[in-house]
């Protein structure tokens, strides 16, 4: 092996997932003394040792059941009945930003909607190639307890988050091809069309 092994190859080598031939090639490169490779190997070994000292515990059964239910609900085919559509109140890219709404000059996408659940706002800022971080607020009625949000692209679930009890949410690494947002709270289900590109 003349090329430096990738981080994934080093991890697979340390954890014994490579073929004998590939493992021998990686071992030869590691033994060559390349400082970057040696540093990566040391970091992986330290990480695995630390991770092994902190075993994960099972989440409470009611939390597991709720998360499975959210996942199952979001993966079912979309049905026309039972959904209402949110309507766009403000898109700062349009140049007609209302007072208090940031302009598109800051490089992000800022959207405000109204819906059966109430008003909600989204701020999407660049997070990497083809991704954005989306933060926002759903203006919930007191005692609502939060809303489940699902970001979809062409009908496929790409990210799912839940708001805090006060309605705030933070979805990291949302793909730019997301074109729809679903919001669910109890029996209330709302859809919004999204365009997160600048």
N, C-alpha and C positions, 0 to 999 in steps of 0.2 A: 504494500500500500504506500504510494508516494504522496497522495493527497492527505491533508490533515483530516482525521476522523471528525464527523459532526458531533455535536453534543449528544444527539440521540444515539448515534453509534457507540459513543463512550458509555452512555447509560446502559444500553443493551449489552455491551461487553462486560461491564461490572456486574450486571444482574444475570449474566449467563444465557442470554437469548440469541447470541450469534452462532452461526455454524462454526465448526472447528477451523475452517480455512479463514473465514472473516475474523474470528477471534484472534487467530495467530497474527494476522496482518495488523490489527489494532494494537495488540500487545507489542509488536515490533516498533510501531510508531511511538507508542507511549514510552518505550525504553530508549528511544532516540534522544530524549531529553528536551523536547520542544517545550519552552516555558509555558506557553498558553495552554497546551494540552495537559501538561502536568498540573497546572492550576485548576483546570476544569475537572480533572480526575479527583483531585483533593477535595474540591467543593462538593462533587457528587457523593463521595464517600462520607464526608461530614454531614451532608444533608440526610442521607439514608440512615446514618447512625442516630442523628437527632430525631428523625421521623419515627424510627423504631422505638425510641424511648417514650413516645407520646401516643400510645394506641388510641384510636378513635372509639368513642362509645356510640351505641345505637341511639338514635333520636327517640323521643317518646312516641309510643304507638299512635296517639291521636295526631301528632304533627306529621308522621309518615303517611297516615291515611289522608290527611288534608292535602299534602303535596302531591300524592298519587292522584287524588281526585282532580286537582287543578290541571295536572299534566294530561290526564285522560280527557277532560273536558275540552282542553285546547287542541287536542289532536283529532277530535271527532270532525267529520265533514261539516262545513258551515251550513247551517239551515237558515232559510229566510225568516221563518217565524221566530218570534221572541227577541229579535234584535232591533234596536233603533239606531238611526244614524246620527252621529254628531255633526254639527255644522261649524264651518270655519268662521271664526270671528275676526281673526287678524293673522296675517302673514307678513312679518317685517320685511321680507324680500320685495314686497309689492311697492315699497316706497311710501306707503300710506300708514306708517306706524302711528298708533295712538299714543297719547301722553303716557309715559311710564313704561312703554315697550321699547326695548333696545332695538337699534337699527341693525340692518344686515351688514353695515360697514365693519362690525367687529368680527366678521368671518363666520358667524354661527347662523343657525336657522332658529327662528323664534316664532312659535305658533300658539294661537289661543283658540279654543273651541268652546262651544256650549253644547249641552247634551241633557238627556233625561237624568243622568247622574249629577249634573251640575257642570259648572265651568271647569276647564282644565287647561294648563299651559305647559308647553314643552320648550326646552332650550337644548339644541343639539350642537355640539362643538366637535371639531375634528379630533380623532383619537388614534389615527394610524391609517395605513393604506386601506381604503374601502370601508372604514368604520367611523362611527361617531359615538360619543358619550351623550346620553340623553338624561337630563334632569328635569324635574317638573313638579307640579302640584295639582292635585285634584281637590277642588273646594268641596269638601264633604260636609254633610249635615252632622251635627253633634251626635256622637254615639254610633256612627256608621261603622267604625272599626277597621276600615281599610278597603282597598280595591285591588283586585288582581289585574295586571296588565300583561298583554301578550303582543309582541311585535312580530308581524308575519311578512313574508315575502312570497308573493304568488301563491298564497294559501298555506305555505309551510311555516311552522313556528320557528323563529330564529332566536328570540329572547323572551323570558318571562320574569316579571318582578312583582312584588307586592308593595303597596304604599305603606308608610308608617300610619299609625292611627290618625295623625293630623293631615294625611293626604300627600305627603312628600314621597318622591321616588327617585331612584338613581339607577339607570341601566347603562352598564359599561360595555363598550365594544359592540354596539349595535351595527349590523351590516347596512351599508348605504342603500342596498336594494330593497330594504323594508318598505312596503307600500301600504300597510294597514296596521292599525292599533285596535285591539279589543280590550274593553274594560268591563269587568264583571264584579258585581257586588250583590250577593244573594241572587234574587231572581231577575235583577236588572242587568241587561247586557247591551252594551253600546259599541258601535264600530265607528272608526274614523279613518278616512283615507289620508295617507301620509306621503310626503315627498321631503326627505331629509337632505337632499342635495342642495348645495349652495347655488 
